Amino acid sequence: MAISVLSGSPEAATPVYNKMIFKVSGSLTSGTNYRYVCDVKDAAGTTTLARLKCDKLPTTNYGFFDVSRVVETLISPVMPNRSEKNSFYDHSGFYSGYSLTFMEEYGSTPVVQTGTTTTVSGKIAFAGNLDYNAFDNWDSDDALFFNAASGRPYPLTQAAAFTNVSTGFTADECKKAIANTPNVTNSTTAGWTAIANPTNDYWTEVRILYYDINGNITRNYYLSNTTTSGSTFSIVRFATGGSNIRSINSAYTSDGQAGTQLFPTEGAGYSVHFERSGYISQPVFYRIGPCERYKPVQLYFINRYGGVDTFLFSMKNRKRFNVTKEVYGYNSDVYGTNTYNKVWNGSYEYVYQLNSDWLTDNQVAFLSDLLKSSQVIIYVDDDNNTENANTALQESTNAAAIINTNQYQFVTRRNDKLQQLQIEVAVAYKNNIL
C-alpha cells in the first residue's frame, strides 16, 4: 500500500533556505528492513534529483524528510540587469517548482516498491530565508504575497511592510508613506520589485503613480504585461528604480508619455503596484533623495523574500585597495653573497568604506537584509576617480561584493533618534599584481 503524507512544513510556496520537512506514515511498517523512500524531482516530475531514504521512528513508525537541500539545487539566483525597463521580466533563477514521489522499501533483501506511489506536486520553492519566528508562522496562502484572494498581496520586498496605504490612496497616506519609505532613489539608481503571480492567474499591468511632496497624484499611468504569461506560482519582476522609471519609452505607457514626463522632484516620489482583474497589490513607494553632496554608492542585494532590494549610501564614502605580496629570498650571484627578497606572486582588491545618511527605524530594519545577504552587488561608478583621470578608462560596472563587517554599531542622535550605519564592502574579485 502507498504511504500517506501526514503533514509538510512547506506551504504551497516555501523559502528554500528554510527547512522543508514532510512527515509520512505507512501501513506496512512491520515489514522486514522497512524504510521510507522519497524521490525529489523537478516540477515536471521527469527528472529525479535525488533519492532519500528514512528509517521509521521506533515509537510512532513515522518518517521525516527534509527536501530543502535537494530542491535548493533548482534555485540559481542571478542579479537582474540595470538596463531593464518597459517590460515585465520572469524572475527566473529565484524560484522553481518541484515534485516528490514517496515509496517504501522492505524485504529480506530490501527492494524499493514502485508499484504504488504517493506524489506531491504543484508546489514552489523560492530564494527566501525567513527568520525563525516568521517561518514558524509561515502561511503562503494569506501571510504574504502568493494568494490574491485577500486582494492586496505583498511584493517580494521588506519595504512594502512599511509603506502600506489603504485602498483609498489618500494624499495624507501617500505623503506619509513617501516620507517613511526606505527606498530612496535618484535619476541614476536602479531597482526592482518582484511579485508572485496569483494561483492560475497573472498580473496584467503595473501601475505607476507620481506624487508631489504633499501626496497629491501628479501622474497616473500603467504598462501592460505583454512579455510574461501566467502560470501557477510563477514570479515576475518590474524595474522600478529612478533610472529605470525615467527610461520608460512612451510607446509602452498608457498615456503615451515617456517616464521622464512630470517625474517627481526632490522630496516627492512615486509608487508602483500590480493589477489584474480588479485586484491590486500593496504599493511600493520610492522617494526622490536630496541633491548629492557626495558621490553615492549603490548596493543591490537579495532579500529574505527572494526579491532584489537597493540601498543608496549617500554620505562620504572612501575607497582603498589592499595589496597582498608573496616573496622569496633571491640570490643575485652564484655564491649567495647578496640575497634579497623578490616578489613572485601577489594580488589586490578594492575595498569601500560606506556611510549611510541618517536612518529611521524603518530603514534600519530594511537594511538588516543587506547585512545578512550572501549575494550583494556593488555598482561602481568612479568616473571622477583620479586613478583614471588621465586615461580613457572609467570604472562603471556591477561587481559582486562581500560585506566584510560582521559586527554593526549604530550611531544614534538623541533628539530625533535617527541612526547612521557604516559598513566595509570588498569587491569580490582578486586582481593579480603587475
Secondary structure, DSSP 8 states (H G I E B T S, - for coil): ---EEEEES--SEEETTS--EEEEE-S-TTSTT-EEEEEEEETTS-SEEEEEEEE--TTT--EEEE-HHHHGGG-------TT--SS-EE-TTSEEEEEEEEEEEETTTTEEEEEEEEEEEEEEEES----HHHHHT--TTTSSSS-GGGS----S-GGGGG----TT--HHHHHHHHHH-S-EE-TT---EEEEE--TT----EEEEEEE-TTS-EEEEEEEE--S----TT-EEEEE-SHHHHHT--GGGBTTS--TTTT---TT-EEEEEEEETTEE---EEEEE----SS--EEEEEE-TTS-EEEEEE-S--EEEEEEEEEEEEEESSTT-SSEEEEEEEEEEEEEEEEE---B-HHHHHHHHHHHH-S-EEEEEE-TT-GGGTTSS---EEEEEEEE---S---EE-TTT--EE-EEEEEES--EE--
